[in-house]
Amino acid sequence: MPVLLDGKKIRDEILAELRPRVEALALAARTPGLAVVLAGGDPASAIYVKNKIKACGELGISSVHLTPPETVTTDELLAMVAQLNARPDIDGILVQMPLPKHVDAHRILLAVAPDKDVDGFHPCNIGNMVSGNPGPRPCTPSGVMELLRRYRIAIAGKRAVVVGRSDIVGKPMAMLLLHAHATVTICHSKTVDLAAECRRADILVAAIGRPALIRGDFIKLGATVIDVGMNRLDTAAQVEAIFPDNQEKQQEFLRKGSLLLGDVHPLETAHAGAVTPVPGGVGPLTIAMLMANTVASAEQRLGRAPVP
């Protein structure tokens, strides 16, 4: 059986390491500050933001939660971001995606000051990542790198395949693996013979947003499988299609009303060397790395060296 890569365990380690750094900042100057902007009423986004605000409270990070209505305009959001950029008590600004459809999300993200961009999405920070310069890294890919490092999974010289080419996960994930000296292939919806490409991977990262797309025959014997997918099955037909005649999964669906599933088929990874579960794998690390980016931003702004 594969090693289960426990994201909650690694999250707790990261947060424990951040606490003395937050305390040192509070004693020397002030607590770090994170502003989260949630526009509209997307239920999934509201849950994500709630968890981020909760993590701030547990670490002692000051948080500002702004909730403009669904009708907010691009100009109104730009003004809000400008005010946050100017606030000396705010070290990080996170604009929760997706924004309402009529809002120009690209302009909003560009408006966030690069040194307060704790999501790591600003072109300046993407450029720093590509060139290997210091700066905030996108939270989910950097969380995956922490998971690999802390479980002592070798990266240098290994073949890594990233399935998905999003700006948020796929592309930065490939770049961080490349910087760690892996030989990297990026696959996507137009890749010919996806299964064959995946089978070459010593490290396989699934981040394409399609439930159970990665089957057992996509996975090389002994490979490390990182499942970034967070897909919700809302109908019995969806569950039956992926888990035919599987009473356990069908009963779970009936009990919960939905089923959370990654991009990797959870019943077809027995020959892998290590796997991340969904939930409980990559997800917890995304918030942990957001907290890490916020603390690092505060340290840089206040001229404080991190606690060793």
Secondary structure, 3 states (H helix, E strand, C coil): CCEECCHHHHHHHHHHHHHHHHHHHHHHCCCCEEEEECCCCCHHHHHHHHHHHHHHHHHCCEEEEECCCCCCCHHHHHHHHHHHHHCCCCCEEEECCCCCCCCCHHHHHHHCCHHHCCCCCCHHHHHHHHHCCCCCCCHHHHHHHHHHHHCCCCCCCCEEEEECCCCCCHHHHHHHHHHCCCEEEEECCCCCCHHHHHCCCCEEEECCCCCCCECHHHCCCCCEEEECCCEEECCHHHHHHHCCCCHHHHHHHHHHCCEEECCECCCCCCCCCEECCCCCCCHHHHHHHHHHHHHHHHHHHHCCCCCC
